[in-house]
Amino acid sequence: MENTSKKTLLHGWHVSHGANMADFGGYEMPLWYSTARKEHLSVLTSAGIFDTSHMASVLISGPDAFDLLQLCFTNDLSGCIGKSRKALFPGRCVYGAYLNEKGEVIDDTVIYMLEENSYMAVVNAGMGGAIAEHFAANKGDKDVQITDLTDNLGKMDIQGPLAAKVMKKVLADPDNVFDKMPYFSFKGYFDNASPLADTVRLTNGTPIMLSRTGYTGEFGFEIFVAPEDLVKTWEMVLATGEASGVVTCGLAARDHLRAGSVLPLSHQDIGPWPFINTPWPFALPYTEDGSGFTKAFIGRDALLNVKNPEYTYAFAGNDLRKVSLPAAVVSDGEEIGTVLTCTTDMAIGRHEGRIYSISSSEKPKALKIKGLSCGFVKVNKQLAPGDVIELKDSRRKLKVRIENDIRPNRTARKPLKDML
């Protein structure tokens, strides 16, 4: 059968360097290069780079861009609640989702505020057109320009404790770039025509947008570049970090890392069911008392009036064993739901019921960390951390525990100065 998958600009590089390729989101992407385990552990011990240019981006600009985003996006961009919530401003970004009128997830997203009245929404592979259409269908008479950048933007990530040290060597002015750059902030731009491009350049003059975000739970950056600059940027970052143990990583390691970090995979862990009672309440604009929402948005009324609610929980097993999808969730002999994700975080282990990471300074000396299965379940009854449930596929039954969190001692939020 003919392969109809699309290819990123790094496809030829991946193939020539022995990557095991597979379809993901309509793109032929690397699953792994050497082993997923080695790549996974490298992100916790040194750093890994990922081709993420299959992701899509949409520009939203114009006098009414903020109003359109407030309507379509779940989070409150005015930051009107909570001591830790601040209004979005240029150089900052925020996570949330787009819902339909039923409160179901169309896709999740990170929204970047570039300048006043100018935003960029990063969405999942193959979703650029759908989200651009969603904006267009709801703009009414708002003065907004919507531009789908699908396949017109290069993107790669570097994730891991050495990410800042590597980037310091390839940035033209690292001290200024790294000054006041907290988690979920960004600097620069990928288009030479923008004055923002002069704020972050590589030593070879390439303009980039550098973002303190990622999908691994570990310290790192996402790098946005013009399409023609992606391959040379990838090779430059890899060559700079290779001697320190930086490796190329595929989607398998990325999936393991994100699950251990309690991060959802869109269209699998969140999808065509109400986006409520999840491990990700920070994506919704709850009031201080949690009884309602601070703004109107598409899907709001549906979420406030859910009948027969379901609940999504994170879980972790007791060893490497996992189940294959589809799989059921059983509690006290009763089938109560389905498994959404079941994968393995290679960097964690249990001792006397507690989960430790290879990065945990207090881990017991006797603990040999081999990895634990982990993921998400969707069930029709409320559960609590510590509850034991059973996952059941066609081959096995597996007991796991509901967890508030999975991989401890993650580094994503660490101050940048501590990583240099």
C-alpha positions as CSV (number, residue, x, y, z in Angstrom):
1,M,0.0,0.0,0.0
2,E,1.3,3.5,-0.9
3,N,2.5,5.6,2.1
4,T,0.3,8.7,2.1
5,S,1.8,10.2,5.3
6,K,3.2,13.7,5.1
7,K,6.8,14.3,5.8
8,T,8.5,17.0,7.9
9,L,11.5,18.8,6.7
10,L,13.7,16.6,8.8
11,H,12.3,13.4,7.3
12,G,15.3,12.7,5.1
13,W,17.7,13.3,8.1
14,H,15.7,10.9,10.3
15,V,15.8,8.1,7.6
16,S,19.5,8.6,6.8
17,H,20.3,8.3,10.5
18,G,18.5,5.0,11.0
19,A,15.3,6.2,12.7
20,N,12.4,3.7,13.0
21,M,9.6,5.6,11.3
22,A,5.8,5.4,11.7
23,D,2.7,7.4,11.0
24,F,1.6,9.9,13.7
25,G,-1.1,12.5,13.1
26,G,-0.8,12.0,9.3
27,Y,3.0,12.5,9.3
28,E,5.8,9.9,9.0
29,M,7.7,10.5,12.2
30,P,10.6,8.8,14.1
31,L,9.5,6.4,16.9
32,W,13.1,5.9,18.1
33,Y,16.7,6.0,16.9
34,S,18.5,3.6,19.2
35,T,16.1,2.5,21.9
36,A,13.1,4.4,23.5
37,R,14.6,3.7,26.9
38,K,17.9,5.3,26.2
39,E,16.3,8.3,24.7
40,H,13.8,8.6,27.6
41,L,16.6,8.4,30.3
42,S,18.8,10.9,28.3
43,V,16.1,13.6,28.8
44,L,16.5,13.2,32.6
45,T,20.3,12.9,32.7
46,S,21.5,15.1,29.8
47,A,19.1,16.2,27.1
48,G,17.2,15.1,24.0
49,I,16.1,16.8,20.8
50,F,12.8,16.1,19.2
51,D,11.4,16.9,15.7
52,T,8.1,18.6,16.5
53,S,7.5,20.3,13.2
54,H,4.4,18.1,12.6
55,M,2.7,20.4,15.1
56,A,0.6,23.1,13.6
57,S,0.3,26.8,14.4
58,V,-2.3,29.5,13.7
59,L,-1.8,33.3,13.9
60,I,-4.6,35.3,15.3
61,S,-4.3,39.1,14.9
62,G,-6.3,42.3,14.8
63,P,-8.2,44.6,17.2
64,D,-10.6,41.9,18.3
65,A,-8.1,39.0,18.5
66,F,-8.3,38.9,22.3
67,D,-12.1,38.8,22.3
68,L,-12.2,35.9,19.8
69,L,-9.7,33.9,21.9
70,Q,-11.6,34.6,25.1
71,L,-14.6,33.1,23.4
72,C,-12.9,30.0,21.8
73,F,-10.3,29.2,24.4
74,T,-11.0,27.7,27.8
75,N,-8.5,29.6,29.9
76,D,-9.1,33.2,31.0
77,L,-6.5,35.4,29.2
78,S,-7.4,38.3,31.5
79,G,-6.0,36.3,34.5
80,C,-8.7,37.6,36.7
81,I,-8.5,35.0,39.5
82,G,-6.0,33.6,42.0
83,K,-2.7,35.0,43.2
84,S,-0.8,32.9,40.7
85,R,-2.9,33.9,37.7
86,K,-1.8,36.9,35.7
87,A,-3.2,38.4,32.5
88,L,-1.4,37.1,29.4
89,F,1.1,39.7,28.1
90,P,3.7,39.8,25.3
91,G,6.3,37.2,25.9
92,R,4.1,34.8,27.9
93,C,2.0,31.8,26.9
94,V,-0.7,29.7,28.4
95,Y,-2.2,26.2,28.1
96,G,-5.8,25.4,27.5
97,A,-8.2,23.9,25.0
98,Y,-10.9,24.6,22.4
99,L,-14.3,23.0,23.0
100,N,-17.5,22.6,21.0
101,E,-20.9,23.5,22.4
102,K,-21.2,20.1,24.1
103,G,-18.1,20.9,26.1
104,E,-16.0,18.3,24.2
105,V,-12.4,18.9,23.3
106,I,-11.7,19.8,19.7
107,D,-8.0,20.1,20.5
108,D,-5.7,21.4,23.2
109,T,-3.3,24.3,22.6
110,V,-0.7,26.7,23.9
111,I,-1.4,30.3,23.1
112,Y,1.5,32.8,22.7
113,M,1.0,36.5,23.0
114,L,3.4,38.0,20.5
115,E,2.5,41.6,20.7
116,E,-0.6,43.7,21.5
117,N,-3.5,42.2,19.3
118,S,-1.2,39.5,18.0
119,Y,-1.2,35.8,19.1
120,M,0.0,32.4,18.0
121,A,-1.8,29.2,18.8
122,V,0.2,26.0,18.7
123,V,-2.1,22.9,18.1
124,N,-1.6,19.3,17.3
125,A,-0.6,17.6,14.1
126,G,-3.2,18.0,11.4
127,M,-5.3,20.4,13.5
128,G,-4.2,23.7,12.0
129,G,-6.9,23.9,9.4
130,A,-9.6,22.7,11.8
131,I,-8.7,25.2,14.5
132,A,-8.4,28.0,11.9
133,E,-11.9,27.1,10.7
134,H,-13.2,27.0,14.3
135,F,-11.9,30.6,14.8
136,A,-13.5,31.7,11.5
137,A,-16.8,30.1,12.3
138,N,-17.0,32.0,15.6
139,K,-15.5,35.4,14.7
140,G,-18.8,37.0,13.5
141,D,-18.1,40.7,12.9
142,K,-15.0,40.8,14.9
143,D,-12.0,42.4,13.3
144,V,-9.6,39.5,13.2
145,Q,-7.1,38.0,10.7
146,I,-6.6,34.2,10.9
147,T,-3.5,32.6,9.3
148,D,-2.9,28.9,9.2
149,L,0.8,28.2,9.3
150,T,0.5,24.4,8.8
151,D,3.7,23.1,7.1
152,N,5.0,26.7,6.9
153,L,6.9,26.7,10.2
154,G,9.8,24.6,11.5
155,K,9.9,23.4,15.1
156,M,12.1,21.3,17.3
157,D,12.5,20.9,21.0
158,I,15.5,20.4,23.3
159,Q,14.5,18.9,26.7
160,G,16.6,18.0,29.7
161,P,18.9,19.4,32.3
162,L,21.6,20.3,29.8
163,A,19.3,22.2,27.5
164,A,20.3,25.7,28.7
165,K,24.0,24.9,28.5
166,V,23.7,23.7,25.0
167,M,21.5,26.7,23.9
168,K,23.9,29.1,25.6
169,K,26.6,28.0,23.1
170,V,24.4,28.4,20.0
171,L,22.7,31.7,20.9
172,A,24.3,34.9,19.7
173,D,23.5,36.8,23.0
174,P,22.5,34.2,25.6
175,D,22.8,36.4,28.6
176,N,20.1,38.8,27.3
177,V,17.9,36.0,26.0
178,F,18.1,34.1,29.3
179,D,17.5,37.1,31.5
180,K,14.0,37.0,33.1
181,M,12.8,33.9,31.2
182,P,10.6,31.9,33.5
183,Y,8.5,28.8,32.7
184,F,5.9,29.5,30.0
185,S,7.7,32.5,28.7
186,F,9.3,33.0,25.3
187,K,11.4,35.5,23.3
188,G,12.2,36.2,19.7
189,Y,10.4,35.4,16.4
190,F,11.1,33.2,13.4
191,D,10.3,35.8,10.7
192,N,13.1,38.2,9.7
193,A,10.5,40.8,8.7
194,S,9.4,41.2,12.3
195,P,11.4,43.5,14.7
196,L,11.0,40.7,17.3
197,A,13.4,38.6,15.2
198,D,16.4,40.7,16.3
199,T,15.9,39.7,20.0
200,V,16.9,36.1,19.6
201,R,19.3,34.8,17.0
202,L,21.7,31.9,16.7
203,T,25.4,32.5,16.2
204,N,24.9,32.0,12.5
205,G,22.3,34.8,12.4
206,T,19.2,32.6,12.2
207,P,16.2,34.2,13.9
208,I,14.3,31.9,16.3
209,M,11.5,32.0,18.7
210,L,12.7,30.3,21.9
211,S,10.0,29.1,24.4
212,R,10.4,27.7,27.9
213,T,7.9,25.0,27.3
214,G,7.7,21.4,26.3
215,Y,5.9,18.1,26.5
216,T,8.2,16.0,28.8
217,G,7.9,17.6,32.2
218,E,11.6,18.3,32.2
219,F,13.5,21.6,31.8
220,G,13.9,22.6,28.2
221,F,12.9,24.7,25.2
222,E,10.8,24.6,22.1
223,I,12.4,26.3,19.1
224,F,10.4,27.8,16.2
225,V,12.2,28.6,13.0
226,A,11.5,29.4,9.4
227,P,11.1,26.2,7.4
228,E,14.4,26.8,5.5
229,D,16.3,27.0,8.7
230,L,15.1,23.9,10.5
231,V,17.6,21.3,9.3
232,K,20.7,23.5,9.9
233,T,19.3,24.5,13.4
234,W,18.7,20.8,14.2
235,E,22.2,19.9,13.2
236,M,23.7,22.8,15.0
237,V,22.0,22.1,18.3
238,L,22.8,18.3,18.1
239,A,26.5,18.9,17.2
240,T,26.9,21.3,20.1
241,G,25.4,18.9,22.6
242,E,26.4,15.5,21.3
243,A,29.7,15.4,23.3
244,S,27.7,16.0,26.5
245,G,25.3,13.1,25.9
246,V,22.5,14.9,24.0
247,V,20.7,12.5,21.7
248,T,18.0,12.5,19.1
249,C,14.6,11.3,20.5
250,G,11.6,9.8,18.8
251,L,7.9,9.8,19.6
252,A,8.0,6.7,21.9
253,A,10.3,8.5,24.4
254,R,8.1,11.6,24.1
255,D,5.0,9.6,24.9
256,H,6.6,7.9,27.9
257,L,7.8,11.2,29.3
258,R,4.6,13.1,28.9
259,A,2.5,10.3,30.5
260,G,4.9,10.2,33.5
261,S,4.5,14.0,33.7
262,V,0.7,13.7,33.8
263,L,0.3,15.5,30.4
264,P,-2.6,14.5,28.1
265,L,-2.5,13.3,24.5
266,S,-5.2,15.1,22.6
267,H,-7.8,12.9,20.9
268,Q,-6.8,10.1,23.3
269,D,-6.8,11.4,26.9
270,I,-9.1,14.3,26.1
271,G,-11.6,14.2,23.3
272,P,-15.3,13.9,22.4
273,W,-16.6,13.9,26.0
274,P,-17.0,16.8,28.5
275,F,-13.7,18.4,29.5
276,I,-14.3,18.2,33.2
277,N,-13.2,16.2,36.3
278,T,-9.7,15.7,34.9
279,P,-6.1,16.1,36.2
280,W,-6.0,19.3,34.2
281,P,-8.3,21.8,36.0
282,F,-5.8,24.6,35.4
283,A,-6.9,24.6,31.8
284,L,-10.3,25.9,32.9
285,P,-11.2,29.4,34.3
286,Y,-12.6,28.2,37.6
287,T,-13.7,30.9,40.1
288,E,-11.9,31.0,43.5
289,D,-14.5,28.8,45.1
290,G,-14.6,26.4,42.2
291,S,-18.4,26.8,41.8
292,G,-18.3,28.3,38.3
293,F,-16.2,30.0,35.7
294,T,-14.9,33.5,35.4
295,K,-15.8,34.1,31.8
296,A,-18.1,32.9,29.0
297,F,-16.6,30.5,26.5
298,I,-17.8,28.0,24.0
299,G,-18.8,24.8,25.9
300,R,-19.1,26.6,29.3
301,D,-22.8,25.9,29.8
302,A,-22.4,22.3,28.9
303,L,-19.6,21.8,31.5
304,L,-21.8,23.4,34.1
305,N,-24.7,21.0,33.4
306,V,-23.0,17.7,32.9
307,K,-25.3,14.7,33.5
308,N,-23.9,11.4,34.6
309,P,-20.3,12.8,34.9
310,E,-17.2,10.8,34.1
311,Y,-13.8,11.2,35.8
312,T,-10.3,11.0,34.3
313,Y,-7.5,9.9,36.6
314,A,-3.8,9.3,36.4
315,F,-2.5,5.9,37.5
316,A,0.8,4.1,37.9
317,G,1.5,0.4,38.2
318,N,4.0,-1.6,40.2
319,D,6.3,-2.7,37.5
320,L,6.9,-2.5,33.7
321,R,3.8,-4.5,32.7
322,K,1.1,-2.7,30.8
323,V,-2.1,-3.4,29.0
324,S,-2.9,-2.9,25.3
325,L,-5.8,-0.7,24.2
326,P,-8.7,-1.2,24.2
327,A,-8.8,-2.1,27.9
328,A,-11.4,-1.9,30.6
329,V,-11.1,-0.6,34.2
330,V,-12.5,-2.8,36.9
331,S,-13.1,-1.9,40.6
332,D,-14.5,-4.3,43.1
333,G,-15.4,-6.7,40.3
334,E,-17.4,-4.1,38.4
335,E,-16.4,-2.6,35.1
336,I,-16.4,1.1,35.6
337,G,-14.6,2.6,32.6
338,T,-11.8,2.4,30.0
339,V,-8.1,2.9,29.8
340,L,-7.1,6.0,27.8
341,T,-3.3,5.7,27.9
342,C,-1.1,2.9,29.2
343,T,2.6,3.3,28.6
344,T,5.8,3.1,30.6
345,D,7.9,5.8,32.4
346,M,11.3,4.2,32.3
347,A,12.7,6.6,34.9
348,I,10.6,5.7,38.0
349,G,10.2,2.9,40.5
350,R,8.3,2.1,43.7
351,H,9.6,1.5,47.2
352,E,7.1,0.8,49.9
353,G,4.3,2.2,47.8
354,R,6.1,5.5,47.1
355,I,7.3,6.5,43.6
356,Y,10.8,7.7,43.1
357,S,12.6,9.0,40.0
358,I,16.2,8.5,39.0
359,S,16.4,12.2,39.7
360,S,15.1,11.8,43.3
361,S,18.0,12.6,45.7
362,E,16.2,10.8,48.5
363,K,15.6,7.5,46.7
364,P,16.5,4.4,48.7
365,K,19.9,2.9,47.9
366,A,18.4,-0.5,47.5
367,L,15.8,0.7,44.9
368,K,16.7,-0.5,41.3
369,I,14.6,1.7,39.0
370,K,13.4,-0.3,36.0
371,G,10.3,1.7,35.1
372,L,6.5,1.6,35.9
373,S,3.5,1.5,33.7
374,C,1.4,4.6,33.9
375,G,-1.3,6.6,32.1
376,F,-4.9,7.6,32.4
377,V,-8.3,6.0,32.9
378,K,-11.8,7.4,32.3
379,V,-14.4,6.0,34.8
380,N,-18.0,6.5,35.9
381,K,-17.3,6.8,39.6
382,Q,-15.1,9.0,41.8
383,L,-11.9,7.5,43.0
384,A,-9.1,8.8,45.3
385,P,-5.3,8.7,45.2
386,G,-4.2,5.4,46.5
387,D,-7.2,3.5,45.3
388,V,-6.3,0.2,43.6
389,I,-8.1,-0.6,40.3
390,E,-7.6,-3.3,37.8
391,L,-6.8,-2.8,34.1
392,K,-8.0,-5.6,31.8
393,D,-7.2,-6.3,28.2
394,S,-7.5,-9.5,26.1
395,R,-4.3,-10.9,27.6
396,R,-4.0,-9.9,31.3
397,K,-5.3,-8.2,34.3
398,L,-3.1,-5.6,35.9
399,K,-3.5,-3.9,39.3
400,V,-2.5,-0.2,39.4
401,R,-3.0,2.7,41.8
402,I,-4.7,6.0,41.2
403,E,-2.1,8.8,41.7
404,N,-2.2,12.6,42.1
405,D,1.2,12.7,40.4
406,I,3.5,10.2,38.8
407,R,7.2,11.1,38.1
408,P,8.5,13.2,41.0
409,N,11.3,15.7,41.0
410,R,10.6,17.0,37.5
411,T,12.6,20.0,36.4
412,A,10.4,21.9,33.9
413,R,9.7,24.7,36.4
414,K,13.3,25.1,37.7
415,P,14.7,28.6,37.4
416,L,16.8,28.9,34.3
417,K,19.8,30.3,36.2
418,D,20.0,27.0,38.2
419,M,20.3,25.0,34.9
420,L,23.4,26.9,33.5
